[in-house]
């Protein structure tokens, strides 16, 4: 009897263990699980399939940045727009209009664009000139257009030269001082002035016997000033004589002596054709008051005018 009870307990225990730990196959051959296991699997599947709702209060995960506003394209500066608008085949000058305020003042014009050598020209070089390197120089008040050429391209610039011209101060012309009556004219000073302006040959002063040989009778005339300048050379191209007589009645005497000297030179005393022609055509004898002059020079008429201006 005891053995029978023990056997039933063992069988009951075995069945319980089998129900809890083992699985049974259904009629289709598929494995099934108990209800608790199935509930657990269903819960896990629900957790996986359930969509996640983001929490706005949470920080973004994995270091991802928050959504940034859409960037607007940066607006191009006006200057760049202007440059982009310019055609590539045009010339651009550093200035298109400028002013120079004094004679000799300068401005160097530069050019960009195009290819090849650059040439500069001025429409009025009396107002402004321009060098090969584009340097503009003011000359006189006014306006000029500077034209720049590079290949087939051209550009122009206006230059204005503006300032007041100062009149050059001229020395005040003093009226020629004429000697008062009774005052002598300095004939030596006049001789020096004329020989400084006009070229004469080699002249020397005749006095004493030499004076009598070349100007006979001159030594007998009373004079206050006597400057007989001649030459003893055969190639005689001219002489210059100035006399102030003491007595006006001797003026004609001195003029006659001078004319006799001219006639002698024309009649062969000058020897050569050139000097003979000089004594023939370019000799003058003039007088003013007590003053008498003889001149033989190609500018004889100008010297006569200067002599008469002394009185």
Backbone torsions as a table, in degrees:
resi	resn	phi	psi	omega
1	UNK	NA	-46.2	178.4
2	UNK	-62.2	-37.3	-179.9
3	UNK	-66.2	-35.3	-178.8
4	UNK	-68.7	-40.1	179.3
5	UNK	-66.7	-42.9	-180.0
6	UNK	-61.9	-37.6	-179.5
7	UNK	-67.3	-40.4	179.6
8	UNK	-65.4	-40.6	178.5
9	UNK	-63.0	-42.7	-178.5
10	UNK	-64.4	-40.7	179.1
11	UNK	-65.7	-41.0	178.0
12	UNK	-62.0	-40.7	179.2
13	UNK	-64.6	-40.6	-178.9
14	UNK	-64.3	-41.8	179.3
15	UNK	-64.3	-39.7	179.5
16	UNK	-64.5	-41.8	179.9
17	UNK	-65.4	-37.7	180.0
18	UNK	-66.2	-38.7	-179.4
19	UNK	-67.5	-35.3	-177.1
20	UNK	-81.9	-36.9	-169.9
21	UNK	-104.5	-22.1	-175.8
22	UNK	-104.8	161.2	176.5
23	UNK	-110.5	154.5	178.7
24	UNK	-116.5	146.8	179.6
25	UNK	-86.9	141.0	176.4
26	UNK	-82.0	-176.7	-176.4
27	UNK	-69.5	-25.0	177.9
28	UNK	-83.5	-3.7	179.3
29	UNK	91.0	9.5	-177.7
30	UNK	-96.4	149.7	179.6
31	UNK	-84.1	136.9	179.7
32	UNK	-120.9	159.5	-179.7
33	UNK	-119.3	168.6	178.3
34	UNK	-76.5	171.2	-173.4
35	UNK	-66.0	-37.7	-177.3
36	UNK	-68.0	-38.7	179.0
37	UNK	-67.5	-39.3	-179.5
38	UNK	-65.2	-39.0	178.2
39	UNK	-63.1	-38.6	-178.6
40	UNK	-66.0	-40.6	179.8
41	UNK	-66.8	-41.9	178.8
42	UNK	-60.1	-38.8	179.7
43	UNK	-64.0	-42.0	-179.6
44	UNK	-64.7	-39.8	179.2
45	UNK	-65.4	-37.5	177.6
46	UNK	-63.6	-38.8	179.7
47	UNK	-64.5	-37.3	-177.8
48	UNK	-71.7	-43.0	-173.7
49	UNK	-80.5	-17.3	-176.4
50	UNK	-70.6	125.8	179.8
51	UNK	-65.9	144.0	179.5
52	UNK	-89.0	130.2	178.5
53	UNK	-97.7	118.0	-176.9
54	UNK	-66.7	147.0	177.8
55	UNK	-99.5	114.7	-177.7
56	UNK	-63.0	-21.6	-176.1
57	UNK	-84.6	-11.2	-177.1
58	UNK	-86.2	151.6	176.9
59	UNK	-71.7	148.2	177.6
60	UNK	-62.6	140.8	-178.6
61	UNK	-86.7	164.1	175.2
62	UNK	56.5	25.7	175.1
63	UNK	70.3	15.2	-179.8
64	UNK	-73.7	137.4	-179.5
65	UNK	-75.3	152.4	174.2
66	UNK	-65.9	158.9	-178.3
67	UNK	-61.7	124.0	-177.7
68	UNK	-91.8	148.3	176.7
69	UNK	-66.0	150.6	-178.2
70	UNK	-64.2	128.9	-177.8
71	UNK	-74.1	135.7	177.6
72	UNK	-88.4	143.2	178.1
73	UNK	-63.4	136.7	-177.8
74	UNK	-69.5	132.3	-177.6
75	UNK	-73.3	135.5	-178.3
76	UNK	-75.6	135.1	178.5
77	UNK	-57.9	151.5	-178.6
78	UNK	-59.3	-41.0	-177.5
79	UNK	-60.4	-43.0	-179.7
80	UNK	-65.7	-36.7	177.4
81	UNK	-60.6	-42.0	-179.9
82	UNK	-64.0	-42.7	-179.5
83	UNK	-64.7	-40.6	179.8
84	UNK	-65.1	-29.6	-177.8
85	UNK	-74.4	-22.2	-177.6
86	UNK	-73.3	136.6	178.1
87	UNK	-68.8	149.3	-177.9
88	UNK	-70.3	-20.8	-176.5
89	UNK	-100.4	47.0	177.5
90	UNK	-132.5	157.8	177.9
91	UNK	-99.9	141.0	176.7
92	UNK	-120.4	124.8	-179.4
93	UNK	-98.3	150.5	179.1
94	UNK	-65.4	-28.8	174.4
95	UNK	-142.8	147.0	174.8
96	UNK	-112.3	-6.9	179.4
97	UNK	-164.3	121.7	177.9
98	UNK	-150.7	166.5	-175.1
99	UNK	-124.3	136.5	172.8
100	UNK	-110.4	132.8	-167.8
101	UNK	-108.5	10.3	175.9
102	UNK	-159.1	152.8	178.5
103	UNK	-64.1	131.4	179.7
104	UNK	93.2	-12.2	178.4
105	UNK	-70.5	152.1	-172.4
106	UNK	-133.0	161.7	170.5
107	UNK	-149.0	132.2	-178.5
108	UNK	-94.5	115.9	-178.8
109	UNK	-87.4	133.4	177.8
110	UNK	-119.1	157.5	-175.5
111	UNK	-137.0	141.3	174.2
112	UNK	-126.9	153.2	-179.0
113	UNK	100.9	158.0	-179.8
114	UNK	72.0	179.6	-179.7
115	UNK	-137.7	149.8	176.6
116	UNK	104.9	-175.1	-178.3
117	UNK	-71.4	150.9	-179.7
118	UNK	-109.8	135.9	175.1
119	UNK	-121.8	143.7	-179.6
120	UNK	-121.3	137.2	176.1
121	UNK	-136.6	149.4	179.0
122	UNK	-110.2	137.2	179.7
123	UNK	-75.5	-18.7	-178.6
124	UNK	-150.2	94.5	-177.4
125	UNK	-73.4	-10.7	174.2
126	UNK	-76.0	-17.6	177.4
127	UNK	-100.1	-47.7	-178.9
128	UNK	-152.8	140.7	175.8
129	UNK	-110.6	161.4	178.9
130	UNK	-136.9	133.2	-179.0
131	UNK	-86.9	175.4	-178.5
132	UNK	-65.3	-26.8	-179.1
133	UNK	-89.9	6.3	177.6
134	UNK	92.3	6.9	179.9
135	UNK	-79.0	119.6	-179.3
136	UNK	-96.8	130.5	-178.1
137	UNK	-120.3	130.0	179.6
138	UNK	-75.3	138.4	179.7
139	UNK	-116.2	-52.1	-177.1
140	UNK	-151.0	158.7	179.2
141	UNK	-58.1	140.4	179.9
142	UNK	148.8	-164.3	-179.7
143	UNK	-130.6	141.0	175.6
144	UNK	-138.6	151.0	176.1
145	UNK	-105.5	126.4	177.0
146	UNK	-97.7	120.1	179.6
147	UNK	-103.0	129.8	-179.6
148	UNK	-112.0	129.1	-178.7
149	UNK	-125.1	131.6	173.5
150	UNK	-139.2	108.7	-175.4
151	UNK	63.7	-126.7	178.7
152	UNK	-92.2	1.3	-176.3
153	UNK	-96.3	146.1	178.1
154	UNK	-137.8	150.0	173.2
155	UNK	-148.4	158.4	-177.1
156	UNK	-134.0	158.2	-178.7
157	UNK	-142.2	141.9	178.7
158	UNK	-97.0	130.6	173.3
159	UNK	-118.7	129.1	-179.2
160	UNK	-112.8	121.6	177.0
161	UNK	-101.5	115.3	-171.8
162	UNK	-136.3	111.5	171.7
163	UNK	-165.5	165.7	-179.4
164	UNK	-90.7	126.2	177.9
165	UNK	-74.2	127.8	176.0
166	UNK	-92.1	128.9	179.0
167	UNK	-69.9	132.9	178.5
168	UNK	-66.0	129.8	179.2
169	UNK	-74.8	121.1	179.4
170	UNK	-96.7	141.1	178.1
171	UNK	-61.5	138.1	-178.9
172	UNK	-64.1	125.4	-179.8
173	UNK	-78.4	121.8	178.6
174	UNK	-91.7	135.9	177.9
175	UNK	-62.7	143.8	-180.0
176	UNK	-62.1	130.6	-179.6
177	UNK	-83.5	118.8	176.7
178	UNK	-96.6	141.6	-176.9
179	UNK	-64.5	139.8	174.8
180	UNK	-69.9	159.6	179.2
181	UNK	-60.4	133.1	-177.8
182	UNK	90.8	-5.8	178.9
183	UNK	-103.1	133.3	-177.1
184	UNK	-82.5	146.3	171.7
185	UNK	-86.8	136.3	-179.6
186	UNK	-77.3	98.7	-177.6
187	UNK	-70.5	-31.2	177.8
188	UNK	-64.3	-41.3	178.7
189	UNK	-65.4	-39.1	178.3
190	UNK	-65.2	-42.0	177.9
191	UNK	-59.7	-45.2	-180.0
192	UNK	-62.9	-39.8	-179.7
193	UNK	-64.2	-45.6	-177.2
194	UNK	-69.3	-43.1	179.7
195	UNK	-70.2	-17.4	173.5
196	UNK	-77.8	-30.5	179.5
197	UNK	-87.6	-34.7	-175.6
198	UNK	-122.5	137.9	-176.0
199	UNK	-84.0	125.2	174.7
200	UNK	-110.2	169.1	174.1
201	UNK	-76.1	-167.0	-179.9
202	UNK	-76.4	107.4	-177.9
203	UNK	-106.7	149.5	173.9
204	UNK	-140.0	155.2	-177.7
205	UNK	-81.1	129.7	177.8
206	UNK	-91.1	128.8	175.4
207	UNK	-142.9	164.8	174.5
208	UNK	59.8	-133.9	-176.1
209	UNK	-65.7	-36.4	179.6
210	UNK	-63.1	-39.6	178.6
211	UNK	-62.2	-41.3	-178.8
212	UNK	-69.9	-32.0	179.8
213	UNK	-69.2	-38.3	-175.1
214	UNK	-96.7	-27.8	-179.9
215	UNK	-132.4	74.1	-177.4
216	UNK	-58.3	135.8	177.6
217	UNK	91.1	-12.0	-177.3
218	UNK	-68.8	-32.7	-178.2
219	UNK	-67.4	-20.9	-177.6
220	UNK	-86.7	-8.0	-177.8
221	UNK	-87.5	133.5	177.0
222	UNK	-79.4	124.4	-176.7
223	UNK	-132.0	152.5	171.7
224	UNK	-90.7	-36.4	175.4
225	UNK	-137.3	135.9	-179.4
226	UNK	-143.7	112.9	-177.5
227	UNK	-130.1	91.4	179.3
228	UNK	-101.2	106.3	-176.0
229	UNK	-111.2	114.6	-177.7
230	UNK	-139.9	-169.9	179.4
231	UNK	-140.2	143.3	177.9
232	UNK	-98.5	7.9	178.8
233	UNK	-77.8	147.5	179.7
234	UNK	-67.4	-33.2	176.4
235	UNK	-85.2	80.9	-174.0
236	UNK	-103.0	107.2	-177.5
237	UNK	-99.4	3.8	178.0
238	UNK	159.6	157.1	177.2
239	UNK	-141.1	169.1	-174.5
240	UNK	-146.2	116.1	-176.4
241	UNK	-127.7	135.8	179.8
242	UNK	-135.5	128.7	-176.1
243	UNK	-138.9	138.6	168.5
244	UNK	-117.3	114.1	-177.3
245	UNK	-83.8	154.4	178.8
246	UNK	-77.5	-30.1	-177.8
247	UNK	-125.9	130.4	-175.0
248	UNK	-62.6	-21.8	179.6
249	UNK	-67.9	-15.6	179.8
250	UNK	-89.0	-1.5	-179.2
251	UNK	-60.8	-47.9	-178.9
252	UNK	-65.4	-33.5	179.1
253	UNK	-62.6	-45.1	-179.6
254	UNK	-66.3	-39.4	179.1
255	UNK	-62.4	-38.7	178.9
256	UNK	-65.8	-40.1	178.7
257	UNK	-62.1	-43.4	-179.9
258	UNK	-64.4	-43.1	-178.9
259	UNK	-65.5	-35.6	177.9
260	UNK	-63.4	-37.1	177.6
261	UNK	-63.4	-41.8	-179.9
262	UNK	-65.2	-45.4	-177.9
263	UNK	-62.3	-40.9	-179.7
264	UNK	-63.2	-38.5	-179.8
265	UNK	-70.6	-36.7	179.1
266	UNK	-69.0	-33.9	-176.9
267	UNK	-81.6	13.4	176.1
268	UNK	131.3	-13.1	-178.6
269	UNK	-67.6	-24.4	-179.9
270	UNK	-81.7	-14.0	173.3
271	UNK	69.5	-61.5	-170.1
272	UNK	-95.5	154.3	-177.7
273	UNK	-59.4	-43.8	-178.1
274	UNK	-62.0	-54.6	177.3
275	UNK	-60.4	-37.0	179.5
276	UNK	-61.9	-43.3	177.7
277	UNK	-63.7	-37.4	179.2
278	UNK	-62.8	-47.1	-179.3
279	UNK	-68.1	-27.9	-178.7
280	UNK	-76.3	-45.8	-170.4
281	UNK	-101.8	-22.6	-173.4
282	UNK	-120.8	39.0	177.5
283	UNK	-116.5	139.4	-179.2
284	UNK	-140.0	144.2	172.2
285	UNK	-127.5	121.2	-178.0
286	UNK	-137.0	161.1	178.1
287	UNK	-141.9	155.7	175.7
288	UNK	-151.6	109.7	-174.3
289	UNK	64.1	-129.5	-179.5
290	UNK	-90.9	10.7	-176.7
291	UNK	-105.8	136.2	-179.4
292	UNK	-130.9	138.2	179.3
293	UNK	-132.3	138.3	168.5
294	UNK	-120.5	129.9	178.3
295	UNK	-137.8	136.7	175.1
296	UNK	-125.5	105.1	-175.8
297	UNK	-166.5	152.2	-179.7
298	UNK	-64.1	-22.8	176.1
299	UNK	-103.1	34.3	-173.8
300	UNK	-60.2	-37.9	-177.8
301	UNK	-66.8	-37.7	177.1
302	UNK	-65.2	-37.3	179.9
303	UNK	-70.6	-35.2	176.4
304	UNK	-62.4	-44.0	179.5
305	UNK	-61.2	-41.6	179.1
306	UNK	-65.8	-35.8	179.3
307	UNK	-66.8	-45.3	-178.8
308	UNK	-67.3	-26.8	179.4
309	UNK	-70.4	-11.5	179.9
310	UNK	-74.5	-15.7	-171.4
311	UNK	-116.7	NA	NA
